[in-house]
Amino acid sequence: ITMLAFFYSCSDDDDSAIDLEGVENIRTIDTLRVDDMRKNYQTLLSYLGTPDDEVVTMVNRFKYDVVLTVISYKVKDPFGNLRTLSGVVSYPVLPDSEKSKKLRIYSFLHGTIASNDESLSSLGGNDMLGEPIIYFSAHEKGYIGVFPDYFGYGVDKDNMHYYGHGKTLAAASRGMIDAIPTYTKQRSLNLDFDKLYISGYSEGAVAALSTLKNYSEKSSRFKDFVTIG
């Protein structure tokens, strides 16, 4: 598998593009236990033929339980109408001694799906254990996972999905990311604006690059961007 990384830096002179609509609603799905994630990830890595010593090293870096929530937020569609979209946010359960820890955002943009039943926000807690992308939030460095549904999925499932359309994919993705500062305040979490990680595959690769392009054109409080696809 070939992975390409793109780095982009910008200033934070203008906050006008940040958190315009905020978080409309938050629904908690479940809390994944770190021991369960370690067990599942170890099984997956072993199945993929990862050497045993590497498996142990990687699995031992999981440190936190992970809270899973579905949020909704508003963005404009291609016709200028405000629409409510949704997605999943995951974050680590920090012990009291680490409550001041700053967490970076990792946003994974999903690939082509055939129905809303495949969207992450439609899954339950047990189903989430089968989604290793969630496990980033359990990592010892601590990440806030941001996983948008896009237009036409999640709470917007009765409307059109603009497949492969860069601007609407970017609007859905950036809209959710830019709502996270409000989310973290509500959850008493501290956000690190030094780096924003964005990745995706298939349609999600289009979304990732389109989102990066949007950030390059419109200022943000995030300083550096890393896109892997």
C-alpha positions in Angstrom: 0.0 0.0 0.0 1.4 3.4 -1.0 0.7 6.3 1.3 1.2 9.9 0.4 1.5 12.6 3.0 0.9 16.3 2.3 1.9 19.0 4.7 0.4 22.5 4.7 0.9 25.4 7.0 -1.2 28.6 7.4 -1.6 31.5 9.8 -4.6 32.0 12.2 -5.1 35.7 11.5 -8.8 35.3 10.7 -11.2 33.1 12.8 -14.2 34.0 10.6 -14.3 30.5 9.1 -14.2 28.8 12.4 -17.2 27.2 14.2 -19.8 29.2 12.3 -22.7 27.0 13.2 -21.3 25.0 16.2 -22.7 21.7 17.5 -26.4 21.3 17.2 -26.8 18.0 19.1 -24.7 15.4 20.8 -25.7 11.8 21.4 -23.5 9.3 23.3 -23.3 5.9 21.7 -21.0 3.9 24.0 -17.7 3.7 25.7 -15.2 1.2 24.3 -12.9 -0.3 26.8 -9.1 -0.3 26.1 -8.7 -4.0 26.9 -11.3 -4.9 24.3 -9.6 -2.7 21.7 -6.2 -4.2 22.5 -7.6 -7.7 22.1 -9.3 -6.9 18.8 -6.4 -5.1 17.3 -4.0 -7.8 18.3 -6.2 -10.4 16.5 -6.3 -8.1 13.4 -2.6 -7.5 13.3 -1.8 -11.2 13.8 -4.2 -12.1 11.0 -2.4 -9.6 8.7 0.9 -11.4 9.5 2.5 -8.6 11.6 5.5 -9.9 13.6 4.6 -10.7 17.2 7.0 -8.2 18.7 5.5 -5.4 16.6 2.0 -6.5 17.6 2.9 -6.3 21.3 4.5 -2.8 20.9 1.6 -1.4 18.9 -1.1 -2.8 21.2 0.6 -1.7 24.3 0.4 1.9 23.1 -3.4 1.8 23.6 -3.9 3.6 26.9 -7.4 5.0 27.2 -11.0 4.0 27.1 -12.8 5.8 24.2 -16.2 7.6 24.3 -18.2 7.5 21.1 -20.7 10.2 20.2 -22.8 11.3 17.3 -23.0 15.0 16.7 -25.1 17.1 14.3 -24.1 20.5 12.9 -25.2 22.8 10.1 -23.4 23.6 6.8 -24.6 25.0 3.5 -25.4 22.8 0.6 -24.5 23.6 -3.1 -27.6 25.7 -3.4 -26.8 27.9 -0.4 -29.3 26.2 2.0 -28.4 25.4 5.6 -28.6 21.6 6.1 -28.1 19.6 9.3 -25.4 16.9 8.9 -24.0 14.4 11.3 -20.9 12.3 12.1 -19.1 10.4 14.9 -16.7 12.0 17.3 -14.5 9.8 19.5 -12.3 10.9 22.4 -10.2 9.3 25.1 -11.3 9.0 28.7 -8.4 10.9 30.5 -7.6 10.2 34.2 -7.6 13.2 36.6 -3.9 13.5 36.3 -4.2 14.2 32.5 -7.3 16.4 32.3 -5.2 19.3 31.0 -3.8 17.2 28.1 -4.2 18.8 24.7 -5.7 16.5 22.1 -5.1 16.8 18.3 -7.9 16.1 15.8 -7.6 13.1 13.5 -10.3 13.1 10.9 -10.9 10.0 8.8 -13.1 10.4 5.7 -14.9 7.2 4.7 -14.9 5.7 1.2 -17.8 4.9 -1.1 -20.7 3.3 0.7 -23.9 1.8 -0.8 -26.4 2.7 1.9 -26.8 4.7 5.1 -26.5 1.4 7.1 -22.8 1.5 6.3 -22.3 5.0 7.8 -20.4 5.0 11.1 -23.1 7.0 12.9 -25.6 4.2 12.2 -23.5 1.6 14.1 -23.8 0.6 17.8 -21.0 0.3 20.3 -20.3 -3.4 19.6 -20.1 -2.7 15.9 -17.6 0.1 16.6 -15.1 -2.5 17.9 -14.9 -3.7 14.3 -13.8 -0.3 13.2 -10.0 0.0 14.1 -10.0 3.6 12.8 -11.7 4.5 16.1 -8.8 3.2 18.1 -6.7 6.3 17.4 -8.4 7.9 20.3 -7.1 5.1 22.6 -3.5 5.8 21.6 -1.2 7.1 24.4 -0.8 10.4 22.5 -4.6 10.9 22.6 -6.6 12.0 19.6 -10.1 13.3 19.0 -11.5 11.3 16.1 -13.8 13.1 13.7 -15.7 11.0 11.2 -18.3 12.9 9.1 -21.2 11.1 7.4 -21.3 13.6 4.4 -24.4 15.0 2.7 -27.0 12.3 2.1 -26.1 10.1 5.0 -26.7 10.1 8.8 -29.4 12.6 9.8 -29.4 13.8 6.1 -30.1 10.3 4.7 -33.3 11.3 3.0 -31.5 13.8 0.8 -29.1 13.5 -2.1 -25.5 12.4 -1.6 -23.3 14.4 -4.0 -20.9 11.6 -4.9 -17.4 12.6 -5.5 -18.2 16.3 -5.5 -15.2 18.0 -3.9 -16.8 21.1 -2.6 -19.7 19.4 -0.8 -17.4 16.7 0.6 -15.1 19.5 1.9 -18.1 21.5 3.3 -19.3 18.4 5.2 -15.8 17.5 6.5 -14.6 21.0 7.4 -18.0 21.9 8.9 -17.7 19.1 11.3 -14.0 19.8 12.1 -14.7 23.4 12.7 -17.5 22.5 15.2 -15.1 20.6 17.4 -13.9 23.6 19.4 -17.4 24.0 20.7 -17.7 20.3 21.3 -14.5 20.1 23.3 -15.6 23.0 25.5 -18.9 21.2 26.2 -16.9 18.0 27.1 -14.2 19.8 29.1 -11.5 18.7 26.7 -8.5 20.7 25.6 -7.8 21.0 21.9 -4.3 21.2 20.3 -4.4 23.5 17.2 -0.7 22.8 16.2 -1.6 20.0 13.8 -4.7 18.6 12.1 -4.6 15.1 10.6 -6.9 14.2 7.7 -7.0 11.0 5.8 -9.4 9.0 3.6 -9.7 6.4 0.9 -11.8 6.0 -2.2 -14.3 8.8 -2.1 -12.8 9.7 1.2 -9.5 10.5 -0.6 -11.4 13.0 -2.7 -12.9 14.4 0.5 -9.5 14.6 2.2 -7.8 16.5 -0.6 -10.8 18.8 -1.1 -10.8 19.6 2.6 -7.1 20.4 2.5 -7.7 22.7 -0.5 -10.5 24.4 1.4 -8.2 25.0 4.4 -5.5 26.4 2.0 -8.0 28.9 0.6 -9.8 30.0 3.8 -7.9 30.8 7.0 -8.1 28.6 10.1 -6.8 28.5 13.7 -5.1 25.2 12.9 -1.4 25.8 12.1 -0.2 22.7 10.2 -2.1 20.0 8.2 -1.1 16.5 7.5 -3.2 14.6 4.9 -2.6 10.9 4.3 -4.5 9.1 1.6 
